[in-house]
Every structure is written in C-alpha cells, then in structure tokens.
Amino acid sequence: MIPRIRFAHLPTPIEPMPRLEKALNGPHLLVKRDDQTGLAFGGNKTRKLEFLVAEAQAAGADTLISAGALQSNHCRQTAAAAAKFGFECILVLVGEPPAQASANLLLDQLFGAKIIWAVKNQRDALLTDTFDKLLAQGHKPYLVPYGGSNSTGALGYVFAMEEFMGQGVKSDWVIFASSSGGTHAGLVLGAHLFNYFGRVLGISIDEPQAVLQRRVATLASETSVRMGPHIEFAPDQVLVNADYATPGYGILTDVERESIQLFAKYEGLLLDPVYTGRSAAGLLDLIRKGFFKKEETILFWHTGGQPALFAEKYQRELA
C-alpha cells in the first residue's frame, strides 16, 4: 500500500466554460479546478504533498526542506503542509529579499517557514548544504524535491487521472502547465493505467520541448514501479508544446495578460502570471490557429497559483 495522507479537497470539480468557448468560436471547453484543492489557496502541489508528507512522516522527519523561486507556489503549499502536520520548514528561495513580503512569500512567512536566500546557480548547493547541516545537528530533514516532482510526488497526478476518469466527463484533450514534470508524468502514467484515450498535452512554461519530453518520460517510467510492473515511456510518447516558453520563467508578456483577462472576463476564473496564464495563452493560440477540431472537447487542468497575482511585480505589470 502506498503511504498517503488525505487532506486535499477532492475530487475537484469540472466546469464548462461556455462564455469563453463562445468568445473564441472554438471547441467545447472544460476546466478542472485544481486551484480548489484546499491547502493554502490550493493548487496542484497539494495532491503531490499527500504522498510526500506521508513519506516524510514514515521516515520520522522533523523538518521539510525545499526550494523554488521567490513567488513559488510549491514552496507556499509545502510550508502550509509543514505547519499543518507539525514539521519545521526551511525554504531556499532564489532572489533578493524584498522590502516588503507579498503574495506567496508573505504566506510562507505566515506559515512559519525559515527563508534562506540564494542566487540561481547556487540554489541546489545551498539546499544540499542546509540539509547536511541539519543532519549534523541531530535533526531529521526530509527533502521535498523542486516542484514536488519525483516518483513520490508524481503519484498525486496518477491518482488525479483516476479521479478524472471516475467523474465520467469525456474529453479529447487534457491541457495544462508543465515545468518540473511531476504533474505531467503523473497524468501520462495515469492515462496509461486508467485507459484515458484522449491526448495529454503539456504547455511548457520554461523548458525546450526535447528536455521536457525526456524528463517526463523518465519520471513516468520511474513512477510506474510504484504502481505495479515497470512501464518504459519513450520521450516521443510525451506530448509537449514549448512554443510559448521562449520569454523564460516568470516573465509576463502580452499573451499571458490576455489569457488572464479573458478567463476573468468571461468565466470569473483567476489564472496566475507564471503557470496557468502561460498554459492558457497556449490553449487560446492553438484554438485560434485551428489546431483543435471544432467538435472536440478540451479540458484545461487548472493547476492553481493565483496568490502570485498579488505579488508587487505582477500587480504593476497587470495594472
């Protein structure tokens, strides 16, 4: 039996998006609301943390350590899980400490996380050094991987696909944001195990297509062993569109602004500036280019992240 602590608000609902569909004159549009998973404003990392926290508890850990960008959604949910289950939390964040904390960073602090600041090329070394120092001091740290994306975290989205199939809603495509690869790998494996016959397409947030395909294929293959016999996925079995990743991670452009505005205007749905804003921008562009057939049903898997809307940087850029 795979260790799991059930604290996410599941199943997340699936909703139609008729007004956006009409505005785009496109295929039938649905959204799966993983922004409503419940932990600290929700998001996709909550599903992963059900398995990661269970593993940490089983290992007798007393501290969760992880890393991410200054406005990391993953770190926000990790800090919340640590607070909920009585762990200390240390976050290695890339960037400079701002004069005033806002959005995800403010939430990290409210949850009691200790912040260590790093420059990007030193993040991983500093994470390892922090882990080793805690061990030397007699603590029992547990390293939560970047994005929660290892074979343990990916299980969250294997079972998310099972949940989706059980909701009885048919779609031809599942579209979502893909970066560290855990969500993507879980959905690819889950589609295979639970007989989803549509296509699973990740919109890359920051990685070239080939890099993300290899990462997801490797992780899906590793995760398969946790579910039963080993399944070897090849990179070309992983669908990735990296056409929208060129600006780089966390860079807000006109296409993200438009997708955020259209989802808000037509459906009352909030996207974030980094992940769902970019993946939705890809979805809108593909619809306009006629990539999808008019009679197809497209499910946009909303992975959360809305607190980043209130970061000072993005407030200025969205105003």
N, C-alpha and C positions, 0 to 999 in steps of 0.2 A: 504493500500500500504506500502511495506517495504522500509524504507528510504535507499537510495543508491546514492553514488556519483560515476559516471562512469569516471574513469581515467586510468584504466588498458588498455593495448593494447590487445583487444580481437576481435575475437576469436584467440587463439594461434594456430599455425599450427600443423598439424600432418604429420610426415615424415616417410617414410620407412627407415629401416636400413639394406640394402641388404648385405653390405660387412661384417658387424658383424654377420648377420644371416648365411652367407656362412662360415665364420671362425668357427662358433660354430656347424655347421651342425645341426641346430636346427629348431624350428618352425619359422613361419613368424613373424618378429619383426617390431614394430612401436614405435615411440616416440612422445608424446605430449609435446610441447615446452613451458611449463610454466616458463622456465627460460627467456622467452621473453615477460613477462607481462609489462615491460617498466619502472617501478618505481625503480630508483637507482639500475640498473642492473637486475631488475626483480626478479621473484620468486613467490612461492605460497602465501606468506603473502599479496601480493598486492591485490589479489582477496578478502581476508578477510577484508582488510583495507577499501575497498569501502563501506562496511557496518558499520564497526567500526567508521570510521571518520564521516560518516553521522550521526550516533547516538551521537557522541561527539558534533557535531555542533548543533543538535537538543536540546541537554541538556545545551547549552550555555557555553560549556567548553572553557577554555583558555590554558590549558596545557594537553599534553598527557604524561602519565607515564607508563612505562613498565619495564620488567626485562628479563634477559637472561644471557647466557654465554658471555665471553669476545668477542668471534667472532660470536655473534648471528646474523643470517640473519634476523630474525624477528625484532630485535631492529634496524638494519640498515634501513629496509623498513619503520618502524614506525617513525624513525627520519626524513626520507625523506618526508613522508606524512605530518608530523608536519610542516616542512619547506614549503611545497607546499601550505598548507592551512592556514598558519599563526598562528599555535599553538606554544607555548613553548614546549620543550620536555625534560623530565628527564628520564634517563635510570639507573636502578640498575643492575650493571653487576657483575657477580661472577668471582673473580680472583684478581690478583695484577696488578696495573698499570704498563705496560711495559716501558722500557726506551724510546722506540720509537713506536708510534702507526702505525699499518699497517692493510691492508685489511679492514674488516668490521669496526673495531674500528676507523681507520682513517676516514672512510666515516661518521660514527656517528659524529665525531668532525667537519667535513666539513659542515654537515647539522645543526650545532649549538646546538647539544644536550649537556645537562649537564650530566656528568657521576658521579655516586655515586658507590663506590666500596664496595663489600660485600663478606664475606665468605659464602659458600653454605647454611649452616644451619641457617644463619641469613638473607638470601635474602628476604623471604616473610615478616618477621617482619620489616625489613628496608623499604620495599616497602609500607607497611601499615603506618609506621611512617611518611614517606615522604608525603604520600597522606594527612594524618591528619594535618601535619604542614602547607601544602599549604591551606587547608580549613580554618585553624585558621588565616592565613594571609590574608584572603579575596579572594583567588583565586578560580577558579572553575576547579579542575583537573578531568580528565577522565582516569580511569584505563583501559589500554589495556591489556587484560589477557595474561599470558605466552603463546607464540606461536599464539596469536590471537584466542585461542581455547575456545570459549564459543558459546552459541547458536546464537549470532550475527555473529561472525566470520565464523562459520561453514556454514552459508548461502552462502558464496563465493563459496564453493565447491558443494553445492546443485545445484546452477545455472551453475557451471562448467560442471557438468554431463549433464545438459540440453543442454549446448553448444556442448559438445562432441556428443551427440545423433543427434543434428542438422547437424553435419558435414558429416553424412552419412557413416562413416567409421566403419566397423564391426570388433569387436574383441571378443575373447573368455575370455580373462583375462585383467584386469587392475592391474598393479603392481606399487607400489610407496612406498616412505619412510613414516613411521608413528611413531610419538613420542608423542607430546602433544595431538593429537587425533582429532583436528578440521578438517583437510583435510580429514581424514579417515571417520569421522562421516558424513561430508557433502556428500562425494561420496556414502556412504552406503544409506543415505536417498534419495539422488538424483537418485540412481539406482532404488530404490523402486518406487519413484514418476514418473519417466520418462521412466520406463519399459526397463531398461538395463538388458538383460537376461544372460550376462556373469557373471564372478565372480570377485569380488573386493577384492584383497589381499594386505594387508599392511605388509611390511617388517619392523619389529620393530627395531628401532635404539638403544633403551636403556631400554626397559621395558619388563618384563616377559609377556608371552602370555596372561595369565588369567587377569593380571592387565590391559593390553591394551584393551582386549575384553570388560571388564566391563566399562572402561572409555568411549570407543567409543559408546557402546550400550546406555549408559546413555545420552551422549551428542546428539546422533542421535535422541533419543526419545524426549529430551527437544527441539531440533531444529524443530522437526516435527510440533509443535504447532504454530510456526511462519508461516508455510506454509498451515495450514488447521487443520483438525481433528488430535488429538493426535494419534501417532503410537508408540506402545511399542516394542522396539527391545530387544531381549534377547542376552546375551553375545555370545551364540553359533551361532548366525546369523552373527557374525563379524569374518571375516577370517583374521588371524594374523599368521605370521611365525616369531618366535623370535629366530631362530637358530643362527642368526648372531649378536645378541645383547650382547653376553657374555663379549666381551672386555670392554664394557662400552662406555658412551657418549664421542665422540670426540677423541677416541683412534684409530689411524691409524694403520692397520695391513696389512699383505701381500695381503689379499683378496681385500681390498679397493684399494690398489696400483694397483693391476692387473686390476680391473674394470675401474679405471680412465685411465689407459694406453690403454686398449683395445678400449674403446669408443673414445678416442682421435685418436688412430692409424687408426681405421677402419672407423669411421664416422665423424671425425673432431668435435666431441662433447665434451664439457668440463663438467665434474662432479665435485662435491665438496667432500672434505675429510670426512665429517661428515654424511650427509644425503643421497644424491644421490649416492655417492661412495659405501656406505654400502648396500643400497637397490639394486643397480645394481649388486653388488657382490652376493647378494642373488639370483637375477634373473639368473646370469651366472651359479651358482652352481645348481640351480633347473633344468636348461636346460641340464647340463652335467649329472645329475642323471636320466634324462628321466622322470621328473615329468610331463612335458607337452607333449601332443601328437604332433607328427611331423606336422600334418595337421592343428594344432591350430594357431590362431593369438594372439600374446601377445602385449599389448600396455603398454609401460613403460612411466609413467607420470613423466616427469622431473620437479621437484619442485624447481630447481634453486640452489643458494648457491655458485656459482663459485668464488666470491670475497675471500672466505676463502682460496682458493689455494695460495693466496699471503700473507697469514699470515706467519710470520717468522718461527713459529713452523713447519708448514706444508711444507714450502719451503725446509727446511732441510730434512724432512722425505721423501719427494717425489724425491729429487735430486738423 
